Amino acid sequence: MTDREALYRAVLESPDDDTLRLIYADALEEEGDARRAAFVRAQVEFAHLPDFDPARVHARYHDREKMFGARWVLKLPPLPSGLEWAREPFRRGFPADIRARDPAAFVSHADQLFRHYPIESLELAVARVTDVREFARCPWLSRLVRLSVAQGVGGQAAARLLDSDYYDRLRELHVGAGLTTASTATAIVSSRSFRQLTTLSCRDDQTGGRALVNELTRLADPPRLRNLDLSGNRLTAEQLGRLLRAPALSDVEQLILNDNNLGSEGMRVLSTIHLPQLHTIQLVRTRPEVQGVQSLILMSKNETLRSLSLGGNNLPPDTANILARAPLPGLRVLDLRDNRLGDAGAIALSQNAHLQNLVRLDLASNLVEDEGADALVASPNLSGLIHLDLHENVISPPAAARLKKRFGDRVLL
């Protein structure tokens, strides 16, 4: 066994130890594989950075090899029947994310998988009640950090799925719609692994998220969730208010509420709640209207806010005027794609000195024409942009050339 092979075995045995991974990267470089070494080091670094960090934004849009490792994805060997690599299989430099047709496919090949790879993320396409009992008895669950059930899961199956003594490292749980019911929420919150979660996403088409909101709000001593995704749950403003006041959300850092018809009242509710750790809010397709955005800027008092997404809301140019007056000095990412801000909106944003720290601005599909494009070119406030998305707008070739001269490959047209 070579030194590098011994280091790889050490990574398998101690998957949480980033130092071992960095030593492995050093060994790769010493053997002449500097590109793979750089990939491992970058992924270890990115794992500890939020999505709005400039280094991550730069890698996502300008150095995708370091971010995703496509070159090495193509070299991964096929997995046994019923299993496949996830679209982005690498975690901290090593292949670690897989998909399974069902729990039985995972259990039958688990020994082989974990002998060869530091697997930490598993997506089950489906988890039927008849399949999950044996799954919960699999000792390799102790290696999972992230568990996802794409098609959702019923209450009885969820109870069995999460009733395991082996989820030592589990921190993320993601449950899709389809099979998910009101009893699923009860099973999740009642499970022995729930208290150790820091990330939860759950979509319930049958009750519109009402059951999960009720479960989370009645907990007297809940886990301190850092990331909560309740996209597509038909939440009402009243439900949102109860949820935001719950102790379970007191430490939340990332709140994703996409595809909920919250309206301006939901935005008003959101603006009245102080979440001291909140740095990311996603409100794509939530119909906030201009009045709702006006309420939202009150959240600018929260100096932790770094990323705001308001895409897909058909917002008019007046919205940009409101945002342009908002004191958002800490904002790094502003996503306004799929609205109708037009030239007036682009001009207003370009004039906001509070946006000097932006590293990503998304104005795709916003009816921006040459006047708005030239305002962005001339703006002294956008020098820090790493990625400016202006695709699917009505920008002439000469104006596009001026954008390219100012922003180079940082602009997408």
Secondary structure, DSSP 8 states (H G I E B T S, - for coil): --HHHHHHHHHHH-TT-HHHHHHHHHHHHHTT-HHHHHHHHHHHHHTTS-TTSHHHHHHHHH-HHHHH-HHHHTTS----TTEEE-SS-EETTEE-EEEESSHHHHHHHHHHHHHH----EEEES---TTTHHHHHT-GGGGG-SEEEETT---HHHHHHHH--S--SS--EEEE-SSS--HHHHHHHHHSTTGGG-SEEEE--TTTTTHHHHHHHHT-SS----SEEE-TTS---HHHHHHHHTSGGGTT--EEE-TT---HHHHHHHHHH---TT--EEE-TT---HHHHHHHHGGGGG-TT--EEE-TTS---HHHHHHHHHS--TT--EEE--SS--HHHHHHHHHT-GGGTT-SEEE--SS---HHHHHHHHH-TT-TT-SEEE-TTS---HHHHHHHHHHHGGGEE-
